[in-house]
């Protein structure tokens, strides 16, 4: 199982954090996601690119 660190931009509120957390936890292969305003640590069997696409689809910038 891999642990992937992501960095966010434009995440300003608890609502934003909750939206990202929900979207990540609904992804196949994600076991755990610790999300904050500036980034996330995700654990599971999922590709980094898939995580970035999910976050970007919500309208946030992620690296």
N, C-alpha and C positions, 0 to 999 in steps of 0.2 A: 504494500500500500504506500502511495506517495503522499507527501505533504507539499502543497504548493502555496507560495505566498503571492498575493496580489496587492497592488496599490491602486487606490481610487482617486478620482477628481470629481468635484461637483456633488459630493455626498454631504449634505448639510444638516440633516435632521434624523431623529429616531425613526421616523416613517421611512426615509430612504434606506436606512440600515435594515429595517424589517423587510422591506420589499426585496432587497438583495439576498438577505438570509433565506427567505422563503423560496426564492427562485433557485438558489444554489442547492438547498436541501431537497428540492423536487427533482434534481437531475439524477439520472441513473449513474451509479458509481460513487456518488458523494456520500461519505460516511459521517463526516463532521465538518461544520463550517463555523469558524469564529470570526464574526464580522464586526468591524468598527467603522467610524467615519472616514478613516484614512486607508483602510485596506482589510484584507481577510487572509486567514490561514485556512486552507481547505485540505482535508484528508480524505483519500479514497482512491478509486481506480477510475480516474477521469483525466482527459487531456487538458492541459493549460488553455489551449486555443478554444476549446468548448466552453470553459469557464468564462473566458474573456468575451466570447460571443453572447453568452447569456446575459452578462452584465451590461454590455453595450446595447443589447436589444431593449433593455429597460430605460435607456437614455443616459447612462453614465459613462464616463471615460474610465477605462481600466488598463493597467499595464501588468 
